[in-house]
Amino acid sequence: MCGMYPSAQMSPFARTSLRAVLFGAAMSLVLAAPASAGTDCVMGSKATPAELIPACSAIIDQATNPSSDRAAALLVRADANARTSGGLTQALRDIDRAIALDGKNAKAWRLRGDLLREAGGDLSRAAADLSKAIELDPQDAEAYKLRGVVYTNQRRLDRALADYDQAIKLKGDDAQAWSDRGVTYYLSGDNEKAIRDLSEALRLDPNRARSYTNRGAAYKKLGQFDKSVADDGEAIRLDPKVPEYYDNRGLSLAAMGEYDRAIADYDQALRLAPRPNFFTNRGDSYHLKGELGAALSDYEAALKLDPNFAQTYNNRAVLYKKMGERKKALADYETALKLDPGNDNATAGRHTMIAEIAKFGDEPLRPLAANSGNGPSFDCATAKREVEKVICADPQLGVLDRQIAETYERVLKVVSKRSAGDLRKTQRDFLTTRNASFGRPGYDLRKVMQDRLQRLNAMES
């Protein structure tokens, strides 16, 4: 379909939170708070943050304690603060103090760099902190892995791959490192290597739902849709509450032409989270299935949630073009380009619309007129309802509409007076329901019209 991207998924690859644990199992801080506190200030403690924070504070606030002990307690308290709502700022303050007390504590530098990345702050500063951690402890596989994450986020993919290589060299059984490197290979366009690394991550840890869906994305890029569907299905089995997994599987099913199954997956994704890309992807499947009204409804729902979603404007423009609404199509292409100047599909679609408007004008092209004997039973030039415009734009629907109208008139002439009244009522009900239901998700206009024609044919027989 000219002008339409395969999907409007915002991010084709499900990202993993690449910090397996805030401070990693490598930390071995074991500091005892005063006995009266009742809780040990120890990393990895099962105590709640509310219990840990005062226990660690008792060590931190005692100025006579060695600087190294106070720094270690600050890191444990930072971990506790990071696990509380709104505690990230205090966690960073604690790590700043820990570094001030013990500037050679490699773990403190690693932790601050990772928290800065997690907070969405200055990635350059995060990379600098992680580099300092590596300088102080060149055997820290976690620091290499986390710096790789920062480089991946910065799209410095070659540097990211080098860091993941080193992390895997130091700790070859780290499933997360294999998974992260697989993500980076995918982003660099090397899908075969992405699949290899993600497969190794799954061998090491077969319960990684995101690794399955990420491998499925790589299979999708290679056109291996059956494998992609299988991987997304496994991700759903492991974690059925993540909407992206259903959306990802829906994209593969749609690529296979399995539009009904794709729509069912988008339905589930939307039940879990009403996001604009899910609405747009479902609209694409309705569009390709021929349910233009449902497609239009989904595109409009997507734009209501995000009026700046360029891809939705592009895909709705394709729909308007199919409906013969050249003026609306041109407006949507231009909006898509305003929001995303690099959208090549929108650029091509806009040029096509400008050429068609120059040739035919900006009024909808109605190739099937009521008096042609082949088009709908009504005059497309005066059609105002969206359902009528769709019927006018689709030759098969136009023929169906005319057949329904002509069969209805023939049956009306031969039935009894009483039956004629009932027939008129059923025809009015058919049209009223059609007009009211068109555009709703799941409403299949073609099937409804075919069913109506079959009933009329049966009455005529």
Buried (B, 14 or more C-beta within 10 A) or exposed (E): BEBBBEBBBBEBBBBBEBBBEBBBEBBEBEBEBEEEBEBBBBBBBEBEBEBBBBBBBBBBEEEEBEEEBBBBBBBBBBBBBBBBEEBBEBBBBBBBBBBEBBEEBBBBBBBBBBBBBBBEEEBEBBBBBBBBBBEBBEEBBBBBBBBBBBBBBBEBBEBBBBBBBBBBEBBEEBBBBBBBBBBBBBBBEBBEBBBBBBBBBBEBBEEBBBBBBBBBBBBBBEEBBEBBBBBBBBBBEBBEEBBBBBBBBBBBBBBBEBBEBBBBBBBBBBEBEBBBBBBBBBBBBBBBBBBBBBBBBBBBBBBEBBEEBBBBBBBBBBBBBBBBBBBBBBBBBBBBBEBBEEBEBBBEBBEBBBEBBEEEEBEBBBEBBBEEEEBBBBBBEEBEEBBBBBBBBBBEBBBBBBBBBEBBEEBBEEBEEEEBEEBEEBBEEBEEEBEEBBBEBEBBBBEBBBEBBEBBEEBEE
